[in-house]
Amino acid sequence: MKPSDNATDDAPAKDEFEQVVEKLKSSSSILVTVSTDPTVDQFAACIGLTLILNKLNKHANAVFSGKVPSTIDFLKPEKTLEKDTDSLRDFIIALDKAKADKLRYKIEEDIVKIFITPYKTSIDEKDLKFSQGDFNVDAIVALGVQDKSHIDQAILAHGRILHDAAVVSINIDKKSRIGSINWTDNRASSLCEMVADVAMELDNKIFDEQNSTALLTGIVAETDRYSNDKAAPHTMSVAGLLMSAGASTQLVSTQLEEGAGNQTSDSLKNDEEAEGGLLEIEHESVEKKPEEPIAEKIETEDLPPPPPPEPLSDDEAQAVLDESVVDDESPPDNKPRIMHKPPEFTGQLTANSESEDKHYAGSTDPLSNLPETPLLSREDDNDSSSSPDTLIPESEDDDAAKSAGLPDVDDSQTLIEIEKAVASPHLDDSTVVGSTTPASSGDSDLDAVRDAVLQAEETAETENPRPEPRENIGSTELDSNLNSNDNPPPPTPPPYLPPSS
């Protein structure tokens, strides 16, 4: 689609348009730039044209050293625009040709390797020389630039770029004379519309969602959503072509409104900071809560676990054990009874916690209440004077026995001999109980006692005979021929074998 199709008598415009198309077709390294104070249309046209040229396998670079507005952030300008022209210069590696035979390169992932085959010699880094070459630019496309002073400073810093490359100027309302080719079309709604016309001449299938969205952004911004006089029939045709390639008018309009709102707030903020003045700060009212009691704070706070108790010494453990043993009558105390170390005992361990003087005081067992005085030394309560030969308690003093008129007693003497020595009263009996034999001597007395025991056993068996075992009731006597040959035992079952798998 050519812009001159809608013109009646504008032959020069046709020639300039065709010159722009031919120059871009013949150039391999192209620099695209805008004015020092670009509009949204200029940014969008610069990004869209750079994407289209790179898609045509051109080496295109977009340069703008100023600040990019947030309005076009959705176009991702950081991936297209560059701050300087360093990428437009060649890097030169020089080597004496007498040492080089062949040159080749190889790309491995993100690395480009250059191989130099030496010729009858060896090559090291001392043989190589490195330098920056000239700017590799065939054409410069200036969008919306009216004169040379409006060109970006990053390009003006290297004046040789403008001198060596062909400059192509594209404008809408004013005709520029800064380049060798100056194309102006005051009937176009925007620079993006003009770039779309050029792209259609380069390749009518070049549009995609990314570059068409960028070009539609400039058209929507300049026509105010197709609501002003710039929205001509040709403009609507180009917009329809871009939307058919994937661009969305609604998306572009929404992004422009949001970006314009953010840019306005940023500009107002910068103006206030530059001019100074009074800035009021709003503070949220915070109601002071009543202070909680200290006890509740301690309960609600996460306290660290208490440290482990230190081990007790032997004396402290024994003291804890003594305090834990209390009488039954004493009230229970609240002392801790946790023992951190097993106690050690050095004395005699008894099962009774009472003192020795009360050991037998409260017992109800008559056998456990031992008398304080031996039974042999106690006088008879009924007749205290009937036994003149009452024995006295044993004493360590031998003089006590002599003073009582008792004879000396030897440990080897028998009971009969001791009784005779002390003149025991029961020796006056002429016979032993249960025996008719007089007790004349020690041997006869023993025989008499033995006979008396045997006689008592015979008498007990006669008077109280041992009961016969009770007859079995309802039992059956076993057959005497149970294990005879007539009744052989049952055969032994074969051993159990597990089933085969």
C-alpha positions as CSV (number, residue, x, y, z in Angstrom):
1,M,0.0,0.0,0.0
2,K,1.6,3.3,-1.1
3,P,0.6,6.6,0.4
4,S,0.5,8.1,-3.1
5,D,-2.4,5.9,-4.0
6,N,-4.8,8.4,-2.3
7,A,-3.0,11.4,-3.8
8,T,-4.0,13.1,-7.0
9,D,-1.0,15.2,-8.1
10,D,1.8,14.5,-5.7
11,A,4.6,12.9,-7.8
12,P,7.5,14.2,-5.7
13,A,6.1,12.4,-2.7
14,K,6.0,9.2,-4.7
15,D,9.7,9.6,-5.6
16,E,10.8,10.3,-2.0
17,F,8.8,7.3,-0.7
18,E,10.3,5.0,-3.3
19,Q,13.8,6.4,-2.4
20,V,13.2,5.5,1.2
21,V,12.1,2.0,0.3
22,E,15.1,1.4,-2.0
23,K,17.6,2.8,0.5
24,L,16.4,0.4,3.2
25,K,16.4,-2.5,0.9
26,S,20.0,-1.9,-0.1
27,S,21.4,-1.2,3.4
28,S,22.5,-3.9,5.7
29,S,23.4,-1.9,8.8
30,I,20.8,0.7,9.7
31,L,20.6,3.2,12.6
32,V,17.2,4.4,13.7
33,T,16.8,7.4,16.0
34,V,14.3,10.1,17.1
35,S,14.5,13.7,18.2
36,T,15.8,14.9,21.6
37,D,12.2,15.4,22.8
38,P,10.3,12.5,21.3
39,T,6.6,11.8,21.4
40,V,4.8,8.5,21.9
41,D,4.4,8.3,18.2
42,Q,8.1,8.7,17.6
43,F,9.0,6.1,20.2
44,A,6.5,3.6,18.8
45,A,7.7,4.2,15.2
46,C,11.3,3.8,16.2
47,I,10.6,0.5,18.0
48,G,8.3,-0.8,15.2
49,L,10.7,0.0,12.4
50,T,13.7,-1.5,14.2
51,L,11.8,-4.8,14.8
52,I,10.7,-5.0,11.2
53,L,14.3,-4.4,9.8
54,N,15.8,-7.0,12.1
55,K,13.1,-9.4,11.0
56,L,14.2,-8.8,7.4
57,N,17.8,-9.9,8.5
58,K,19.0,-6.3,8.6
59,H,21.5,-5.2,11.3
60,A,19.3,-2.4,12.8
61,N,20.0,-0.5,16.0
62,A,17.7,2.1,17.8
63,V,19.6,4.7,19.8
64,F,18.1,7.1,22.3
65,S,20.2,8.4,25.2
66,G,17.4,10.3,27.0
67,K,14.8,9.1,29.5
68,V,12.1,6.8,28.2
69,P,8.6,7.6,29.5
70,S,6.6,5.0,31.4
71,T,3.8,5.3,29.0
72,I,5.4,2.9,26.6
73,D,6.6,0.4,29.1
74,F,4.3,-2.3,27.7
75,L,6.3,-2.1,24.5
76,K,9.4,-3.2,26.4
77,P,11.7,-0.4,25.0
78,E,14.7,-1.6,27.0
79,K,15.0,-4.6,24.7
80,T,15.2,-2.4,21.5
81,L,16.5,1.0,22.5
82,E,20.3,1.5,23.2
83,K,21.9,4.4,25.1
84,D,25.0,4.7,22.9
85,T,26.5,3.7,19.6
86,D,29.2,1.3,20.8
87,S,27.5,-1.6,19.2
88,L,27.7,0.1,15.8
89,R,31.5,-0.1,15.7
90,D,33.6,-3.0,14.6
91,F,36.3,-4.6,16.7
92,I,39.4,-5.3,14.7
93,I,42.0,-8.1,15.3
94,A,45.1,-7.5,13.1
95,L,47.7,-10.2,12.3
96,D,50.6,-10.3,9.9
97,K,49.3,-12.1,6.8
98,A,52.7,-13.9,6.4
99,K,51.9,-15.9,9.6
100,A,48.3,-16.8,8.7
101,D,47.3,-19.5,6.3
102,K,43.5,-19.9,6.9
103,L,40.8,-18.3,9.0
104,R,37.6,-19.9,10.2
105,Y,35.1,-19.4,13.0
106,K,32.8,-21.7,15.0
107,I,29.8,-20.9,17.2
108,E,29.4,-23.0,20.3
109,E,26.4,-22.0,22.3
110,D,27.0,-18.3,23.2
111,I,30.6,-18.2,22.2
112,V,32.2,-17.4,18.8
113,K,35.6,-19.0,18.3
114,I,38.0,-17.7,15.7
115,F,40.6,-20.2,14.4
116,I,43.8,-19.0,12.7
117,T,45.9,-21.6,11.0
118,P,49.5,-20.5,11.1
119,Y,51.7,-20.7,8.0
120,K,55.1,-22.2,8.7
121,T,55.3,-20.6,12.1
122,S,53.5,-20.3,15.5
123,I,51.1,-17.6,16.6
124,D,50.6,-16.2,20.1
125,E,48.9,-13.2,21.7
126,K,52.0,-11.0,20.9
127,D,51.3,-11.4,17.2
128,L,47.8,-10.0,17.5
129,K,46.8,-6.3,17.6
130,F,43.3,-5.1,18.8
131,S,41.6,-1.9,17.9
132,Q,38.2,-0.2,17.4
133,G,37.1,0.2,13.8
134,D,34.8,2.7,12.1
135,F,31.1,2.8,12.7
136,N,29.5,0.2,10.6
137,V,26.4,2.2,9.5
138,D,25.0,2.3,6.0
139,A,21.9,4.4,6.6
140,I,20.4,6.5,9.4
141,V,16.7,6.9,9.7
142,A,15.7,10.0,11.6
143,L,12.0,10.0,12.7
144,G,10.5,13.4,13.5
145,V,13.8,15.2,13.4
146,Q,13.4,18.7,11.9
147,D,17.0,19.9,11.9
148,K,20.5,18.7,12.9
149,S,20.3,20.2,16.4
150,H,17.4,17.8,17.3
151,I,19.4,14.7,16.6
152,D,20.2,12.6,19.7
153,Q,23.5,13.6,21.5
154,A,24.8,10.1,21.4
155,I,24.9,10.3,17.6
156,L,26.2,13.9,17.4
157,A,29.1,13.0,19.7
158,H,30.4,10.9,16.7
159,G,30.0,13.3,13.8
160,R,31.6,10.9,11.5
161,I,28.5,8.7,11.5
162,L,26.4,11.5,9.9
163,H,29.2,12.1,7.4
164,D,29.8,8.5,6.2
165,A,26.2,7.2,6.3
166,A,23.2,8.2,4.2
167,V,20.6,10.1,6.3
168,V,16.9,9.4,5.7
169,S,14.4,11.9,7.3
170,I,10.7,11.0,7.8
171,N,8.3,13.7,9.1
172,I,4.6,14.6,9.1
173,D,4.1,18.3,9.1
174,K,7.3,20.0,8.3
175,K,9.8,19.2,5.6
176,S,13.3,18.5,6.9
177,R,16.5,19.1,5.0
178,I,19.0,17.3,7.2
179,G,19.5,14.2,5.1
180,S,20.0,13.1,1.5
181,I,16.4,11.7,1.5
182,N,13.7,13.7,3.2
183,W,10.2,12.3,3.1
184,T,7.3,14.3,4.5
185,D,3.6,13.4,4.3
186,N,1.2,15.9,6.0
187,R,-1.8,13.8,5.1
188,A,-0.6,10.9,7.3
189,S,-2.0,10.7,10.8
190,S,1.3,9.6,12.4
191,L,4.9,8.5,11.8
192,C,3.7,4.9,12.6
193,E,1.3,5.1,9.7
194,M,4.1,6.1,7.4
195,V,6.4,3.4,8.7
196,A,3.6,0.8,8.1
197,D,3.5,2.0,4.5
198,V,7.2,1.4,4.1
199,A,7.0,-2.0,5.7
200,M,4.3,-3.1,3.3
201,E,6.6,-2.2,0.3
202,L,9.5,-4.1,1.9
203,D,7.4,-7.3,2.7
204,N,3.6,-7.4,2.8
205,K,3.8,-10.3,5.3
206,I,6.2,-8.8,7.6
207,F,3.7,-7.8,10.4
208,D,3.4,-9.8,13.5
209,E,1.8,-9.2,16.9
210,Q,4.9,-7.4,18.4
211,N,5.7,-4.9,15.6
212,S,2.1,-4.3,14.7
213,T,1.2,-3.5,18.3
214,A,4.1,-0.9,18.4
215,L,2.9,0.8,15.1
216,L,-0.8,0.8,16.2
217,T,0.2,2.5,19.5
218,G,1.4,5.6,17.5
219,I,-1.8,5.7,15.4
220,V,-4.1,5.4,18.5
221,A,-2.1,8.1,20.4
222,E,-2.1,10.6,17.5
223,T,-5.8,10.1,16.5
224,D,-7.0,10.0,20.1
225,R,-8.7,6.6,19.6
226,Y,-9.7,7.6,16.0
227,S,-11.7,10.5,17.3
228,N,-10.0,13.5,15.7
229,D,-9.5,14.8,12.2
230,K,-6.3,12.7,11.7
231,A,-8.3,9.5,11.4
232,A,-8.5,9.5,7.6
233,P,-9.7,6.5,5.5
234,H,-6.1,5.5,4.8
235,T,-5.4,5.6,8.5
236,M,-8.3,3.3,9.3
237,S,-7.1,0.9,6.6
238,V,-3.6,0.7,8.1
239,A,-5.1,0.2,11.6
240,G,-7.3,-2.6,10.3
241,L,-4.2,-4.2,8.7
242,L,-2.3,-4.0,11.9
243,M,-5.2,-5.4,14.0
244,S,-5.5,-8.3,11.6
245,A,-1.8,-9.1,12.4
246,G,-2.5,-9.4,16.1
247,A,-2.6,-5.8,17.5
248,S,-5.4,-4.8,19.9
249,T,-6.8,-1.3,20.0
250,Q,-8.4,-1.9,23.4
251,L,-5.1,-3.1,24.9
252,V,-3.2,-0.2,23.5
253,S,-5.7,2.3,24.7
254,T,-5.8,0.9,28.2
255,Q,-2.0,0.8,28.4
256,L,-1.7,4.4,27.2
257,E,-4.2,5.6,29.8
258,E,-2.5,3.9,32.7
259,G,0.9,5.1,31.5
260,A,-0.3,8.7,31.1
261,G,-1.7,8.6,34.7
262,N,1.5,7.4,36.1
263,Q,3.5,9.9,34.1
264,T,1.3,12.7,35.3
265,S,1.7,11.8,39.0
266,D,5.5,11.5,38.5
267,S,5.7,14.9,36.9
268,L,3.7,16.6,39.6
269,K,5.9,15.0,42.2
270,N,9.0,16.2,40.5
271,D,7.6,19.8,40.2
272,E,6.8,19.9,43.9
273,E,10.3,18.7,44.8
274,A,11.8,21.3,42.5
275,E,9.7,24.2,43.7
276,G,9.7,23.3,47.3
277,G,6.8,24.1,49.7
278,L,4.9,22.6,52.5
279,L,4.2,18.9,52.6
280,E,1.6,17.6,54.9
281,I,2.0,14.1,56.2
282,E,-1.0,12.1,57.2
283,H,-0.7,9.9,60.3
284,E,-3.0,7.1,61.1
285,S,-4.6,7.5,64.6
286,V,-3.5,4.6,66.8
287,E,-5.6,4.0,69.9
288,K,-3.4,3.2,72.9
289,K,-4.4,-0.1,74.3
290,P,-4.5,-0.6,78.1
291,E,-1.4,-2.1,79.5
292,E,-1.8,-5.7,80.4
293,P,-0.9,-6.9,83.9
294,I,2.6,-8.3,84.2
295,A,1.3,-11.7,85.2
296,E,-0.8,-12.0,82.0
297,K,2.1,-10.9,79.9
298,I,4.3,-13.6,81.3
299,E,1.7,-16.2,80.6
300,T,1.1,-15.2,77.1
301,E,4.7,-14.6,76.1
302,D,6.7,-17.5,74.8
303,L,9.2,-18.0,77.5
304,P,12.4,-20.1,76.9
305,P,12.5,-23.5,78.5
306,P,14.1,-23.5,82.0
307,P,17.7,-24.7,82.2
308,P,18.2,-28.3,83.5
309,P,18.8,-28.5,87.3
310,E,22.3,-29.0,88.4
311,P,23.2,-32.4,89.9
312,L,23.1,-32.6,93.7
313,S,26.1,-33.6,95.8
314,D,26.0,-36.6,98.1
315,D,25.3,-34.5,101.2
316,E,22.5,-32.6,99.4
317,A,20.9,-35.8,98.1
318,Q,21.0,-37.3,101.6
319,A,19.4,-34.2,103.0
320,V,16.6,-34.3,100.4
321,L,16.0,-38.0,101.3
322,D,15.8,-37.3,105.0
323,E,13.3,-34.5,104.5
324,S,11.1,-36.8,102.3
325,V,10.8,-39.3,105.1
326,V,8.1,-38.0,107.6
327,D,6.0,-39.5,110.4
328,D,2.5,-40.7,109.7
329,E,1.1,-38.1,112.2
330,S,2.9,-35.1,110.6
331,P,1.0,-33.3,107.8
332,P,2.2,-33.7,104.2
333,D,4.5,-31.0,103.0
334,N,4.9,-29.5,99.6
335,K,8.6,-30.0,99.3
336,P,9.8,-31.5,96.0
337,R,10.5,-35.2,96.2
338,I,12.3,-35.5,92.9
339,M,15.7,-37.1,93.2
340,H,18.2,-36.2,90.6
341,K,20.8,-38.6,91.8
342,P,20.4,-42.0,93.5
343,P,21.1,-41.8,97.3
344,E,24.0,-43.6,98.9
345,F,23.5,-45.4,102.3
346,T,26.4,-46.0,104.7
347,G,24.6,-47.4,107.8
348,Q,22.2,-50.3,108.4
349,L,19.1,-50.2,106.4
350,T,15.9,-51.2,108.3
351,A,12.3,-51.4,107.3
352,N,11.1,-49.3,110.2
353,S,11.5,-45.6,110.3
354,E,10.8,-45.3,114.0
355,S,13.5,-44.7,116.6
356,E,15.0,-47.7,118.5
357,D,13.4,-46.8,121.9
358,K,9.9,-47.0,120.2
359,H,10.7,-50.0,118.0
360,Y,8.3,-52.3,119.9
361,A,6.0,-49.7,121.5
362,G,3.0,-49.7,119.1
363,S,3.1,-53.3,117.8
364,T,0.0,-55.5,118.1
365,D,1.9,-58.8,117.7
366,P,2.5,-60.4,121.1
367,L,5.5,-62.2,119.8
368,S,7.2,-58.9,118.7
369,N,6.9,-57.3,122.2
370,L,10.0,-58.8,123.8
371,P,10.3,-58.4,127.6
372,E,12.9,-56.1,129.0
373,T,13.8,-58.7,131.6
374,P,14.6,-62.4,130.7
375,L,11.8,-64.9,131.6
376,L,14.1,-67.0,133.7
377,S,14.9,-64.0,136.0
378,R,11.3,-62.9,136.6
379,E,9.5,-63.9,139.8
380,D,6.2,-65.6,139.8
381,D,3.4,-63.2,140.2
382,N,1.3,-65.7,142.2
383,D,4.0,-66.9,144.6
384,S,7.1,-64.8,144.8
385,S,8.7,-66.7,147.7
386,S,8.0,-70.4,146.8
387,S,11.1,-70.9,144.8
388,P,14.2,-70.3,146.8
389,D,16.5,-71.3,143.9
390,T,15.4,-68.7,141.3
391,L,18.0,-68.1,138.7
392,I,19.4,-64.6,138.3
393,P,20.2,-62.9,135.0
394,E,23.4,-63.6,133.4
395,S,26.1,-61.1,134.1
396,E,29.6,-60.6,132.9
397,D,30.8,-60.5,136.4
398,D,31.6,-64.0,137.7
399,D,31.5,-62.7,141.3
400,A,27.7,-62.3,141.1
401,A,27.2,-66.0,140.6
402,K,29.6,-66.9,143.4
403,S,27.8,-64.5,145.7
404,A,24.5,-66.2,145.0
405,G,26.0,-69.6,146.2
406,L,25.7,-71.2,142.7
407,P,28.2,-73.8,141.6
408,D,30.6,-73.3,138.7
409,V,29.1,-74.4,135.4
410,D,31.2,-75.8,132.6
411,D,30.1,-75.4,129.0
412,S,30.8,-79.1,128.2
413,Q,28.3,-80.4,130.8
414,T,25.0,-81.9,129.8
415,L,21.6,-80.6,130.8
416,I,21.2,-83.4,133.4
417,E,24.6,-82.6,134.9
418,I,23.8,-78.9,135.0
419,E,20.4,-79.6,136.7
420,K,22.2,-81.9,139.3
421,A,24.8,-79.2,139.9
422,V,22.2,-76.6,140.6
423,A,19.9,-79.0,142.4
424,S,16.9,-78.5,140.1
425,P,13.6,-79.2,141.9
426,H,12.2,-81.5,139.2
427,L,15.0,-84.0,139.8
428,D,13.1,-85.2,142.9
429,D,10.5,-87.0,140.6
430,S,11.3,-90.7,140.7
431,T,10.1,-91.3,137.2
432,V,10.0,-89.6,133.8
433,V,6.6,-88.6,132.4
434,G,5.2,-91.5,130.4
435,S,7.8,-94.0,131.6
436,T,7.8,-96.7,134.4
437,T,11.6,-96.8,134.6
438,P,13.2,-94.9,137.5
439,A,15.6,-92.2,136.5
440,S,18.7,-93.5,138.1
441,S,21.2,-92.4,135.6
442,G,21.7,-90.2,132.5
443,D,21.7,-93.1,130.0
444,S,18.6,-94.8,131.5
445,D,16.8,-91.5,131.4
446,L,17.4,-91.1,127.7
447,D,16.3,-94.7,127.0
448,A,13.2,-94.1,129.1
449,V,12.4,-90.9,127.1
450,R,12.9,-92.7,123.8
451,D,10.6,-95.6,124.9
452,A,8.0,-93.1,126.0
453,V,8.0,-91.5,122.6
454,L,7.6,-94.8,120.8
455,Q,4.8,-95.9,123.1
456,A,3.0,-92.6,122.5
457,E,3.2,-93.1,118.8
458,E,1.7,-96.6,119.1
459,T,-1.1,-95.4,121.3
460,A,-1.9,-92.6,118.8
461,E,-2.1,-95.0,115.9
462,T,-4.3,-97.4,117.9
463,E,-6.7,-94.8,119.1
464,N,-6.7,-92.7,115.9
465,P,-6.0,-95.0,113.0
466,R,-5.0,-93.5,109.7
467,P,-8.1,-93.4,107.4
468,E,-8.3,-95.6,104.4
469,P,-8.4,-94.0,101.0
470,R,-11.9,-93.4,99.7
471,E,-13.1,-95.7,97.1
472,N,-13.5,-94.3,93.6
473,I,-17.1,-93.8,92.7
474,G,-18.2,-94.3,89.0
475,S,-14.7,-95.3,87.9
476,T,-13.9,-98.2,85.6
477,E,-11.0,-100.4,86.1
478,L,-8.5,-100.5,83.2
479,D,-8.5,-103.6,81.0
480,S,-5.5,-105.8,81.7
481,N,-5.2,-106.6,78.0
482,L,-5.1,-103.0,77.0
483,N,-1.5,-103.2,75.6
484,S,-1.7,-106.9,74.5
485,N,-1.1,-108.0,71.0
486,D,-4.9,-108.3,70.4
487,N,-5.2,-104.5,70.7
488,P,-2.2,-103.1,69.0
489,P,-1.6,-99.3,69.2
490,P,-2.8,-97.2,66.2
491,P,-0.3,-96.7,63.4
492,T,1.9,-93.6,63.5
493,P,0.8,-91.0,60.9
494,P,3.3,-90.1,58.2
495,P,5.4,-86.9,58.7
496,Y,3.9,-83.6,57.4
497,L,5.4,-82.4,54.1
498,P,4.7,-78.9,52.8
499,P,2.9,-78.6,49.5
500,S,5.2,-78.2,46.5
501,S,5.1,-74.7,44.9
